[in-house]
Every structure is written in C-alpha cells, then in structure tokens.
Amino acid sequence: MSDLQIPEPVAGFIDTVNAHDDQGFIDAFTSDGVVDDWGREFQGREAIRAWSDKEFIGATGVLTPEEVTVDGNSVTVIGDWRSTHANGRSSFAFVTDGDKLSRMTIREG
C-alpha cells in the first residue's frame, strides 16, 4: 500500500475508517455531504452517521487500498473491503471540497 499516492483528505479518511473512528468519519464530510451506497443516498452528517453506525464504521470495516485514480477534486480508491456487513473488492469514489469530502460513492470494484 505504501507505493500508492492517495491525496488528502482521502488518505486520512481511510486511516480514520480503518481505526473505526466514528466521529472522525462524520467530521470528514461537509455539512451537506452525501454518501451514495450502491444507489442509496444519505445526505447530511446525521443521515450518514445513521447509515455508518449500522453498515460502515459500526460494521468494523477495513479498506485495503489497491488502486487510486486522481482527477482534479475526484479521487477513486479501489480496494478490498472487509466488514461484518459486506465484503469484497469495492470502488470508493470521493469528491473533495477543500479538506473535507462532499461525496463518497461506493460501487463494485
């Protein structure tokens, strides 16, 4: 993983997720941030928290990045996702807004 150049704030976000830091996870998003989990959209920190508590941080997920693509303020990380909720190669596409994430879209990797 060390040879992957994952820019901030995405690199720090992945570290936060893998540490199961639920407050850090929520704080990584803009106040009107969106998570798109396979077409289900959760907008705003409270909606994101409710989703994450059950399916993401609450499922003790760990992402092992394998590929990264950067295009301006869009960063896509493909890697192996392991949690008590879902497992497998997944694509996490992020849109950054300064030092925050405005969007995270999860799809098959």
C-alpha positions as CSV (number, residue, x, y, z in Angstrom):
1,M,0.0,0.0,0.0
2,S,2.9,2.4,0.7
3,D,3.5,2.9,-3.0
4,L,0.0,4.2,-3.6
5,Q,-0.1,8.0,-3.6
6,I,-3.5,8.8,-2.1
7,P,-4.0,12.5,-1.6
8,E,-5.5,14.2,1.4
9,P,-8.1,14.4,2.7
10,V,-8.8,10.9,1.3
11,A,-5.7,9.2,2.8
12,G,-6.5,10.5,6.2
13,F,-10.2,9.5,5.8
14,I,-9.2,5.9,5.0
15,D,-7.0,5.8,8.1
16,T,-10.0,7.1,10.1
17,V,-12.2,4.4,8.7
18,N,-9.7,1.7,9.4
19,A,-9.4,2.9,13.0
20,H,-13.2,2.7,13.4
21,D,-13.3,6.4,14.4
22,D,-16.9,7.2,14.0
23,Q,-16.7,10.9,15.0
24,G,-13.7,11.4,12.7
25,F,-15.6,9.7,9.9
26,I,-18.5,12.1,10.3
27,D,-16.2,15.1,10.6
28,A,-14.5,14.2,7.3
29,F,-17.7,15.2,5.4
30,T,-19.0,18.7,4.6
31,S,-22.2,19.5,6.5
32,D,-24.3,18.7,3.3
33,G,-22.1,15.7,2.3
34,V,-23.5,12.7,0.6
35,V,-22.8,9.0,0.8
36,D,-24.1,7.0,-2.2
37,D,-24.0,3.3,-1.2
38,W,-24.9,1.4,-4.3
39,G,-27.6,3.9,-5.3
40,R,-28.9,4.6,-1.8
41,E,-28.1,8.2,-0.9
42,F,-27.6,9.6,2.6
43,Q,-27.2,13.4,2.7
44,G,-26.0,15.3,5.7
45,R,-24.0,14.2,8.7
46,E,-26.9,12.8,10.7
47,A,-28.1,10.6,7.8
48,I,-24.5,9.5,7.1
49,R,-24.0,8.7,10.8
50,A,-27.2,6.5,10.9
51,W,-26.0,4.6,7.8
52,S,-22.4,4.2,9.0
53,D,-23.3,3.1,12.5
54,K,-25.0,0.0,11.0
55,E,-23.2,-0.6,7.8
56,F,-19.8,1.1,7.7
57,I,-17.9,2.1,10.9
58,G,-20.3,0.2,13.1
59,A,-19.6,-2.9,10.9
60,T,-15.8,-2.5,11.8
61,G,-14.9,-2.2,8.2
62,V,-11.4,-2.1,6.9
63,L,-10.4,-0.9,3.5
64,T,-7.1,-2.1,2.0
65,P,-6.4,0.2,-1.0
66,E,-5.1,-1.4,-4.2
67,E,-5.5,1.2,-6.8
68,V,-6.0,5.0,-6.8
69,T,-7.0,7.4,-9.6
70,V,-7.0,11.2,-9.1
71,D,-8.7,13.6,-11.5
72,G,-8.8,17.2,-10.0
73,N,-11.0,17.1,-6.9
74,S,-12.2,13.5,-7.7
75,V,-10.3,10.6,-6.1
76,T,-11.2,7.0,-6.7
77,V,-9.8,4.3,-4.5
78,I,-10.4,0.6,-5.3
79,G,-9.6,-1.9,-2.7
80,D,-10.6,-4.8,-0.6
81,W,-13.4,-4.0,1.9
82,R,-13.9,-6.3,4.9
83,S,-16.6,-5.8,7.5
84,T,-19.3,-7.6,9.4
85,H,-21.8,-6.1,6.9
86,A,-20.3,-6.6,3.4
87,N,-17.1,-7.9,1.9
88,G,-15.3,-7.7,-1.4
89,R,-13.5,-5.6,-3.9
90,S,-15.1,-2.2,-3.9
91,S,-14.7,1.2,-5.5
92,F,-14.9,4.3,-3.3
93,A,-15.2,7.5,-5.4
94,F,-14.7,10.7,-3.5
95,V,-15.3,14.3,-4.4
96,T,-13.3,16.6,-2.2
97,D,-14.1,20.2,-1.1
98,G,-11.0,21.7,0.5
99,D,-10.1,19.5,3.4
100,K,-13.5,17.8,3.5
101,L,-15.4,15.2,1.5
102,S,-18.5,16.4,-0.2
103,R,-19.4,12.9,-1.7
104,M,-18.5,9.3,-1.3
105,T,-19.9,6.8,-3.9
106,I,-19.5,3.1,-3.2
107,R,-19.7,0.6,-6.0
108,E,-18.3,-2.8,-7.0
109,G,-14.6,-2.6,-7.5
